[in-house]
């Protein structure tokens, strides 16, 4: 068992079993296709996977924690939803080419995967990405800058995609309102 798996298993062992979907996906659910395939990458307890399955998509959910995946399987079963889980260390070689109409990533950042993530999208496919920034207002989330986005970094990392939506409020205006800790991006792979 890897150190990474041990860490996340311990976190998820005591976590709630019915997580909400990410703010980005929940607020933009209306952009999802009526049918197709979706991947919740680094899914954790699978709040995004459950929402995708409720939306009628065929869902794969991948994570490094078998504890999280088992809780997701049980939660999906209770709701009569089909979610295909996969325990894996996520790497470039894990991602197939042109396999998904939707990919959702929340609170996970590995910059080495960006090209493989885009390649895994079908033409017309959507990427929903929400994760922490270096300009966050509190200590929630990672502190290591390797796992924090620089200003507008998602726009650079996924530059080949057509921007559908982008949000990064940082410290502008009334900092008591809005998601101040994370950048949110939706991009579409153009037809080719």
DADA-V177009 format. One record per residue. PHI is phi in whole degrees, 0 to 359 (NA if undefined). OMEGA is omega as a letter, one per 40 degrees, with the letter a starting at -180 (* if undefined). Layout:
PHI|OMEGA ; PHI|OMEGA
This chain:
NA|a ; 283|i ; 297|i ; 300|i ; 296|i ; 302|a ; 301|a ; 287|i ; 301|i ; 296|i ; 296|a ; 283|a ; 303|a ; 255|a ; 276|i ; 299|a ; 265|a ; 233|a ; 287|i ; 278|i ; 290|i ; 298|i ; 305|a ; 300|a ; 291|a ; 299|a ; 284|a ; 236|a ; 304|a ; 295|i ; 275|a ; 294|i ; 292|a ; 291|i ; 208|i ; 139|a ; 248|a ; 223|i ; 235|i ; 259|a ; 271|a ; 58|a ; 288|a ; 58|a ; 282|i ; 86|i ; 303|i ; 290|i ; 300|a ; 295|i ; 296|i ; 299|i ; 294|i ; 297|a ; 276|i ; 94|a ; 269|i ; 278|a ; 245|i ; 253|i ; 228|a ; 244|i ; 201|i ; 277|a ; 252|i ; 295|i ; 296|i ; 297|a ; 295|i ; 294|i ; 297|i ; 297|i ; 303|a ; 295|i ; 295|i ; 297|i ; 297|i ; 300|a ; 264|a ; 55|i ; 248|i ; 257|i ; 226|i ; 270|a ; 263|i ; 217|i ; 275|i ; 199|i ; 275|a ; 287|i ; 215|a ; 305|a ; 291|i ; 287|a ; 270|i ; 284|i ; 269|i ; 47|a ; 243|a ; 231|i ; 273|i ; 216|i ; 233|i ; 240|i ; 227|a ; 226|i ; 60|i ; 215|a ; 218|i ; 222|a ; 299|a ; 291|a ; 266|a ; 304|a ; 295|i ; 292|i ; 297|i ; 296|i ; 294|a ; 285|i ; 282|i ; 288|i ; 305|a ; 86|a ; 290|a ; 246|i ; 250|i ; 254|a ; 226|i ; 221|i ; 203|a ; 290|i ; 248|i ; 292|a ; 266|a ; 296|a ; 271|a ; 226|a ; 271|i ; 299|a ; 89|a ; 291|i ; 250|i ; 292|a ; 299|i ; 298|a ; 249|i ; 234|a ; 279|i ; 284|a ; 304|i ; 61|a ; 296|i ; 300|i ; 297|i ; 284|a ; 300|a ; 244|a ; 306|i ; 295|i ; 276|i ; 281|a ; 287|i ; 262|a ; 205|i ; 213|i ; 215|i ; 206|a ; 281|a ; 50|a ; 249|a ; 277|i ; 69|a ; 284|a ; 288|i ; 280|a ; 245|i ; 83|i ; 281|a ; 263|a ; 259|a ; 228|i ; 265|a ; 233|a ; 223|i ; 234|i ; 231|i ; 240|i ; 280|a ; 290|i ; 299|i ; 215|*
